[in-house]
Amino acid sequence: MKTITINKTAYKLKYTLRILFIFEGLTGYPFKFGKLLDEYILFYSALLANNEDFAIPFNEFIKLCDDKPSLFEEFKDFILNEIKRQEQEEVKEEYVKKKKKRK
């Protein structure tokens, strides 16, 4: 599990379904890459989903991201790597299933 430090507090980052549920609850529609606002809301959703003590209001969160753009860059790297890792696991599982069927 990865952590990210905001205002001298370390918060957990973990890619889970809960992030997507929170995103949908906040926006009313499912997440997809392409809109910058949606990607920031996904970041905020990840913090809410994985940290019970996270209590930064969204407007303040955006100001913190404005003041330190590396926060969003770090999150984006994290989320893209997680998606890639999960896709690789799915491909590996599919390969194993096909190999078992051949026997």
WOGI-V536310 format. One record per residue. PHI is phi in whole degrees, -180 to 180 (NA if undefined). NEAR is the number of other ideal C-beta (glycine too) atoms within 10 Angstrom. D_FIRST is the distance of its C-alpha to the first C-alpha in Angstrom with 1 decimal. Layout:
PHI&NEAR&D_FIRST / PHI&NEAR&D_FIRST
This chain:
NA&7&0.0 / -97&15&3.8 / -123&12&6.8 / -134&18&10.3 / -101&11&13.5 / -129&16&16.3 / 53&9&19.6 / 65&5&18.3 / -118&12&15.7 / -87&9&11.9 / -117&18&10.3 / -79&15&6.9 / -120&20&6.5 / -149&15&6.0 / -86&20&9.1 / -136&12&11.3 / -61&8&15.1 / -57&14&15.2 / -58&22&14.5 / -68&16&17.5 / -64&13&19.6 / -64&21&19.2 / -56&22&20.2 / -62&13&23.1 / -64&10&24.1 / -75&14&24.3 / -102&15&26.1 / 90&7&27.9 / -146&9&27.0 / -72&10&24.2 / -76&17&21.9 / -151&9&22.9 / -66&12&22.4 / 140&7&25.5 / -106&11&26.0 / -60&9&24.5 / -58&9&24.8 / -62&17&22.8 / -69&17&19.9 / -70&17&19.9 / -66&19&20.2 / -64&23&17.2 / -58&24&15.2 / -61&22&16.8 / -62&22&16.1 / -63&27&12.4 / -68&21&12.8 / -64&21&15.3 / -68&21&13.4 / -110&20&10.4 / -141&19&12.4 / -61&8&15.7 / -91&6&17.0 / -74&16&16.7 / -136&9&20.4 / -82&18&21.2 / -61&9&23.9 / -57&12&23.4 / -62&8&26.3 / -69&11&25.0 / -58&19&21.5 / -63&17&23.5 / -62&12&25.5 / -62&14&22.5 / -67&18&21.4 / -62&10&25.1 / -72&8&25.2 / -138&14&22.1 / -58&9&21.7 / -65&9&18.9 / -60&17&16.5 / -68&17&17.2 / -60&11&17.3 / -65&16&13.7 / -64&21&12.6 / -62&15&15.0 / -59&11&13.8 / -60&17&10.2 / -67&18&11.8 / -66&11&14.4 / -66&12&12.4 / -65&16&10.5 / -62&12&14.0 / -62&10&15.5 / -63&11&13.2 / -66&11&14.1 / -64&10&17.7 / -65&10&17.9 / -65&10&16.9 / -64&10&19.6 / -64&10&22.1 / -63&10&21.5 / -61&10&22.1 / -64&10&25.1 / -61&10&26.5 / -64&10&26.2 / -62&9&28.0 / -64&9&30.7 / -66&9&31.2 / -67&8&31.7 / -66&7&34.3 / -71&5&36.3 / -75&4&36.9
